C-alpha cells in the first residue's frame, strides 16, 4: 500500500496564505523516517499523543513566495515524512535578507519506530524526543539555539544520536534516556551544556568535540563512567566528583553496570565536568 499526503498539503496551502495546519495517519507504516530541511525557523518538536497519527503540524510562515513543502508517503510499510521551507543561505538574517523566522510546532509519532534527520539554517529549536521510539537522530544546524531533551525513556534502543552545529548555544538533557549506543556532539563556536540524566540501560560511547567555546557536562554519580579529557594547555579542564587515573582519564567510584564512556576533544575554551 502506498499513501501520499503532498496533494492534501497543496490544497490546504491554497486556503491559508500565512498559516498551515494538517496531520496524517500512520497509514500502515511500521517504521517512519522524518527529514526536516528548514532555514530561519523557530521550531518546537514533541511526541504526538494520538497513537494513530504519523504527525501533526501547525506552521506559520512569513513569506507568500516561500510556502512550506510537506509530504508523507507510505510504501511497503515504511513511512517517509519530509518538511522543507526552501530557505537557504540567501534567506538567513545575518545576510540582511528576510529576517523573520517561520514558526513551527511539530508533533511526531510515538507509536512506531522513528528516525529523525534535521538540517537547520538559523534556528531556535526546542526538540523533546522523550517517550518516543527513536532509532536514530541526526541534527545539523548553522547559527542556532538548540535544545534537545529526552524527558522520558526512549521505548526502543537507539543506534546513534549526532548533533553538529556552527555558531551555537546547545543544551542537551536526559541523554541516558535515549538508550543510544553512540552519541556524537560537535560544536563550532559557542557553548554546550550536556546532561546525562535518566536511566542508562546499556553501554554507550560518547564523542564531544568543540572548536571555540565552553563545555559543561553533568553526570549522575551512580553511573559507571569513564571520561577522557584533552591535555592541551589551550583548554582549561575542571573535573569534580570523579578521580583521576592520569593522562586526562577520570573514573567514577561505581565500576559495575552499563558503562558510559565519554571522550572530550576541545580546542580553545574550557571544559567543566561534574557529578551530581
C-alpha positions in Angstrom: 0.0 0.0 0.0 1.3 3.5 -0.9 -0.1 6.6 0.6 0.8 10.2 -0.2 -0.1 13.5 1.5 1.6 16.0 -0.7 -1.6 16.7 -2.7 -3.5 17.4 0.5 -0.9 19.9 1.6 -1.1 21.9 -1.7 -4.9 22.2 -1.3 -4.6 23.3 2.3 -2.0 25.9 1.4 -4.2 27.5 -1.2 -6.7 28.4 1.5 -4.2 29.6 4.2 -1.8 32.2 2.9 0.1 32.6 6.1 -0.7 29.5 8.2 -0.8 25.8 7.7 -2.3 23.1 10.0 -2.5 19.5 9.0 -1.9 15.9 10.1 -1.7 12.4 8.7 -2.4 8.9 10.0 0.4 6.3 10.3 -1.4 4.5 7.4 0.1 1.1 8.0 3.7 2.2 8.4 5.8 0.1 10.7 8.8 2.5 10.5 8.9 6.2 9.7 11.8 8.4 8.7 11.3 12.2 9.2 13.5 14.6 7.3 13.4 18.3 8.1 15.2 20.9 6.0 14.5 24.3 7.5 16.1 27.7 7.4 15.2 30.8 9.5 12.8 28.9 11.8 11.5 28.8 15.4 10.8 25.1 15.9 9.2 23.0 18.7 9.1 19.2 18.3 7.4 16.8 20.7 5.6 13.5 20.8 2.1 13.2 19.3 -0.3 11.9 21.9 -2.7 10.5 19.2 -1.4 7.0 18.5 -3.0 6.8 15.1 -1.1 9.9 13.8 2.2 9.9 12.0 2.5 13.6 12.7 0.5 16.8 13.4 1.8 20.2 12.4 1.0 23.9 12.8 3.2 26.0 10.5 3.1 29.8 10.5 5.2 31.3 7.7 6.2 34.8 6.9 6.5 34.9 3.1 3.9 34.2 0.4 6.7 33.1 -2.0 8.2 30.6 0.5 5.3 28.2 1.1 6.5 25.2 3.1 6.7 21.9 1.3 5.5 18.8 3.2 4.9 15.2 2.2 4.1 11.9 3.8 4.4 8.7 1.8 4.0 5.1 2.9 5.4 2.3 0.7 5.9 -1.3 1.8 5.1 -0.4 5.4 7.8 2.3 5.5 6.8 5.9 6.0 8.7 8.9 4.7 7.9 12.3 6.1 9.6 15.4 4.7 9.3 19.1 5.6 11.1 22.0 4.0 10.7 25.8 3.8 13.2 26.2 0.9 15.2 28.8 2.8 18.9 28.6 2.0 21.8 30.9 3.0 20.4 33.9 1.0 17.4 33.9 3.3 19.3 34.0 6.6 19.1 37.1 8.8 22.8 37.7 9.0 22.9 38.2 5.3 20.5 41.1 5.7 17.6 39.5 3.8 14.3 38.1 5.0 14.9 38.5 8.8 11.7 36.9 10.0 11.6 33.3 11.1 8.9 30.8 10.4 7.2 29.4 13.5 6.6 25.6 13.6 5.1 23.2 16.1 5.6 19.6 15.0 4.3 16.5 16.8 5.8 13.2 15.6 4.6 9.7 16.2 5.3 7.8 19.4 3.6 4.6 18.3 6.1 3.3 15.6 9.9 3.3 15.3 11.1 6.7 14.1 14.4 8.0 12.6 14.9 11.8 12.5 17.2 13.7 10.2 17.2 17.5 10.5 19.1 20.3 8.8 18.6 23.9 10.1 20.0 27.2 9.0 19.3 30.0 11.5 17.1 28.4 14.1 15.7 28.5 17.6 14.8 24.8 18.2 13.4 23.0 21.1 13.2 19.3 20.5 11.8 16.8 23.0 12.0 13.2 21.8 11.1 11.7 25.2 8.7 8.7 25.3 9.0 8.0 21.6 10.6 5.1 19.6 13.7 6.8 18.3 16.1 4.5 16.3 18.4 7.3 15.1 18.5 11.2 15.4 20.9 13.4 13.4 20.8 17.2 13.7 22.9 19.8 11.7 22.5 23.5 12.5 24.0 26.8 11.4 23.5 29.7 13.6 21.4 28.3 16.4 20.0 28.0 19.8 19.3 24.3 20.0 17.8 22.4 22.9 17.3 18.6 22.8 15.7 16.6 25.6 14.7 13.0 26.2 12.3 13.9 29.0 11.1 10.3 29.2 12.9 7.0 28.3 13.1 6.0 24.7 10.9 2.9 24.1 13.5 1.3 21.8 17.2 1.0 21.5 18.8 3.9 19.5 21.7 3.3 17.2 23.1 6.8 17.3 22.5 10.5 18.1 24.6 13.1 16.3 24.5 16.9 16.6 26.7 19.1 14.5 26.5 22.9 14.9 28.2 26.0 13.6 27.8 29.2 15.8 25.5 27.9 18.5 24.3 27.5 22.0 23.5 23.8 22.7 21.7 22.3 25.6 21.1 18.5 25.7 19.3 16.9 28.6 18.5 13.4 29.9 20.7 11.8 27.4 20.8 8.4 29.2 17.0 8.1 28.5 17.9 8.0 24.8 19.1 4.4 25.1 21.7 5.3 22.5 24.7 3.1 21.6 26.7 6.0 20.2 26.4 9.8 20.7 28.4 12.4 18.9 28.2 16.1 19.7 30.2 18.6 17.7 30.1 22.4 18.2 32.0 25.0 16.2 31.8 28.3 18.1 29.7 28.7 21.2 28.6 27.0 24.4 27.5 23.4 25.0 25.7 22.0 28.1 25.2 18.3 28.2 23.3 16.4 30.9 23.4 12.6 31.2 20.4 12.3 33.3 18.0 9.4 33.0 18.4 5.6 33.1 21.5 4.2 31.4 20.4 0.7 30.3 23.4 -0.4 28.1 26.9 0.7 27.3 27.2 4.0 25.5 30.2 5.6 23.6 30.2 9.4 23.5 32.3 11.8 21.5 32.2 15.5 22.3 34.1 17.9 20.1 34.2 21.7 20.2 36.2 24.4 18.4 36.0 27.6 20.3 33.7 27.8 23.4 32.8 26.3 26.7 31.6 22.8 27.5 29.6 21.8 30.7 28.9 18.2 31.3 26.7 16.8 34.2 26.7 13.1 35.0 24.8 11.2 37.8 27.3 9.9 40.4 25.8 6.4 40.4 26.7 5.6 36.8 29.7 3.5 35.7 31.6 6.3 33.9 35.0 6.8 32.2 35.9 10.3 31.0 38.8 11.2 28.7 39.7 14.9 28.6 42.1 17.0 26.4 45.5 17.7 27.9 46.3 20.7 25.7 47.3 23.9 27.6 44.8 25.7 25.4 41.9 24.0 27.1 41.1 24.5 30.8 39.7 21.3 32.3 37.8 21.1 35.6 36.5 17.7 36.7 34.6 17.3 40.0 33.3 14.2 41.6 35.5 11.7 39.7 39.0 10.5 40.5 42.0 10.9 38.1 43.7 7.9 36.7 46.3 10.1 35.0 46.7 11.1 31.4 43.4 13.1 31.3 41.4 10.0 32.2 38.8 10.1 35.1 36.7 7.4 36.6 33.6 7.2 38.7 33.5 5.3 42.0 30.9 3.0 40.6 32.5 0.2 38.5 29.5 -2.0 37.8 26.6 -1.8 35.4 26.3 -0.3 31.9 29.4 1.7 31.1 29.3 5.3 29.9 32.5 6.3 28.1 32.9 9.9 27.2 35.8 11.3 25.2 36.1 15.1 25.0 38.1 16.9 22.3 38.1 20.7 22.8 40.0 23.4 21.0 40.1 26.9 22.6 37.9 27.1 25.6 37.0 25.5 28.9 35.6 22.1 29.9 33.8 21.6 33.2 32.6 18.1 34.2 30.7 17.5 37.4 28.9 14.6 39.2 25.6 15.1 40.9 
